[in-house]
Structures are given as structure tokens and as C-alpha cells.
Amino acid sequence: MSLDAKKIRQDFTILDQIVNDEPLVYLDNAATTQKPQVVLDALTAYYHEDNANVHRGVHTLAERATAKYEASREKARAFINAKSTKEVLFTRGTTTGLNWVAKFAEQILQEDDQVLISIMEHHSNIIPWQEACRKTGAQLVYVYLKDGQLDMADLQAKLTDKTKFVSLAQVSNVLGCINPVKEIAELAHEKGAYMVVDGAQSAPHMAIDVQDLDCDFFTLSGHKMLAPTGIGVLYGKEEVLNLMNPVEFGGEMIDFVYEQEATWKELPWKFEAGTPNIAGAIGLGAALDYLSQIGMDAIHTYEQELVAYVLPKLQAIEGLTVYGPQDPSQHAGVIAFNIDGLHPHDVATALDYEGVAVRAGHHCAQPLINHLGISSAARASFYIYNTKEDCDKLVEAIIKTKEFFNGTL
Ligand SMILES: Cc1ncc(COP(=O)(O)O)c(C=O)c1O
């Protein structure tokens, strides 16, 4: 095993609890992850020692708060290997980031232009584009699936000179497939389109290098990678962000304000109107330090080991369908499944009786769920503190659930 999950667990006291008379097995990490003690400590230290507004004050606390806030931006820059902190915008999360990019698209899109997304996208990477297309008369075009993954031939057929934006998840929050966004960025650029990567499910689990991916935009959500809720990052190439108008207006983002007009601060601050989530950004910085200390390659390898262990066990359960790629080496640590004859909500409730926390529903991906011909699915998703014992408990609890509902228990 490439990392010591049992040691890591000690940093997450929330995991050490009994739920429904069973030790908690937390497998809802694609929804949100737990927070290690260092992140909680960073939040407490900020509020105990440094709390002040950023950028405006000259007093000592304001300077300390600003220094910590901007230090987190540098940590985020390094984490995704952006060229400069000018390219790192703090947001509320992936949803905000994608909304901002779609607003930029409204500056550019014209009637008959196209935006290319895939059927596996999260609603956050669908609805902002629906709105941008509705307002501009552009067309929203979908790439479909082959063998539970993105159909690259379909993508290539639909990527044309009309395509102005390609926006795709790097890892699907339902199918668990890993999309070749680097290769797709190259194809998009050949057609003169911008490449947007939804990194909500990839940045927590693998090394990200936005320069190597050569994407124009990349989004992530802090809460899916050990940080608090309400903080995220939108990366944009500096030259592209310079073309982009601010989405929100008000204090903090201005340089000079006259009665009828105003000028904006330089990047990245022109996008950050109002008092930001200072504590959240500081918590994100602590989370990124923690992840970097473990190593993103080690995390990716470890999760692939867990998937290689648990996926065949799940596939072997009679009547259980796993969605997405069937080959463990192509499947990230997000496993959506259904059991013949059982409603996924009943499955999730029964698993909770066993202390196993999974999610059930449409996973904010209704077009995909419709496309798969189902109404919902259960989903187990793994992170650095999950162990093979957790995998065994999941499998055992599913078998018990099946037996219970079949009346054989
Ligand atoms: C692939 C994907 N994109 C976007 C989002 C939205 O993230 P947030 O709710 O943190 O903005 C999620 C959240 O589950 C996701 O899985």
C-alpha cells in the first residue's frame, strides 16, 4: 500500500464514531470529504489570533489576515502548477467557477456557435451553459458514451469550427471514468475553442498541472479535498482572464470609483468582489499542505489499489450493476451501482443501518441518469482515510441488504 490510511485516519476524529451501533464507514467523499485536525486548527488559529478583513487595513491583524489569505493563493497556485497567482481566483467552489466561465462565454458566443459538453456532466457544468446558450442563441451539443466512458469518436465528430467552448469533467462523479482532458484540450485548441475542465472530482485525487493540461480554465471545490465548504478555485490563463469581465461588482474589486463609472483592480482581485471567505481560503491552504505532504501521486495510486480491490468484489455480487468502466484500472474511486429489484434509497438506508454512509439519488447528473435508463443509483466514493476493511464492510453490508430485502436473512 502506497500510503498509511490507518495513520491518516487518526487525523480525522469524526471517523472514530459509532453510527447505528456500528463503526462509521464514510463512503460519501464525492459529495464532501471530512476535515483533518490541521485544517480545523488553521481555522481556529485564524479566528483566535488573526481575524480581520483583508487588503483594506494597515493594522497588524489586517496584515496578518491578508498575508495568510494570499499565502493560500500561492499554495493553490503551486498545487495546480499555475504560472502565477494572477491566474488563481478564489470562488465558493466549482459551481461558482463554472458560472463565471459561462458568463465569459456570453461575451463571446453568437447565434449558431456551439458549446460542447458531455452527457456525464454534473448539473453545475450543464445549467450555466444552458443559460449562456439561451441568452446568446448558441447551441449546447452533447458528447455521449461508449462502454461507460466518453465516446472520443463522437467528441471528434462534434468538435467543429462552430465549437467555441468545450467543458468537461476530468473525472465523472457517477461513472468514475477519467476523461483525457489534455488530449481534448489539444483538439479543442485546433478548432479555436476554449477548454474548460471541471476538476471537482479530479483535483482531490490526482496531481494536477494546468500548464501541462493546457486548459484555459480549471475549477475545484475545497470541501471535496479536506477544506471547508464555501471555498474553491477558478484557474484561468492570464491572457484569457484579461479578456473576461468581472462577474460580481462592489468593494474589494475596484481601483477607482467615480460617480458614473469605476476601474477594476488587477488580476486576480478584479474578480473577488466583497469580503471573501478568508477563513475558508486559509483552511484550503492547510488542506493543500496536508495533501501535498502525503503526495498526490501516492493518493492516486492508493485509491487505484482500493478500486482494484473492491470493484471485482462488487461486480461479483449477483444482480449488482456497476456503472462506468468495468476495468478497475480505468475506474476512479467513485463507484455508482444498482441492485436488481431494490431502490437505491432503500439500499443507502439499509447500508446506513450497518454504519456505511453512501449516497443515493441522481447525483446532480439527471441527463446522465436518464441516458442510462435508470431513475437513480447508489454511490460509494473513497478517499485517503478509507481502508480495505471499509471495502469489505461495504461488500458485506450490500450482501446483507440484498438478503434482507429478498427475505432470506
Ligand atoms: C463533477 C462535479 N462537478 C461539479 C460539482 C459541484 O461542486 P460544488 O457543489 O462544490 O460547487 C460536483 C459536486 O459534486 C461534481 O461532482
The ligand as an ORCA input file, in Angstrom:
! r2SCAN-3c Opt
* xyz 0 1
  C     -18.123     16.669    -11.266
  C     -18.680     17.739    -10.368
  N     -18.756     18.988    -10.822
  C     -19.230     19.989    -10.068
  C     -19.656     19.765     -8.787
  C     -20.183     20.910     -7.974
  O     -19.350     21.182     -6.917
  P     -19.778     22.230     -5.776
  O     -21.139     21.818     -5.309
  O     -18.724     22.084     -4.756
  O     -19.792     23.581     -6.415
  C     -19.603     18.478     -8.263
  C     -20.117     18.193     -6.907
  O     -20.490     17.100     -6.578
  C     -19.102     17.445     -9.074
  O     -19.027     16.186     -8.625
*
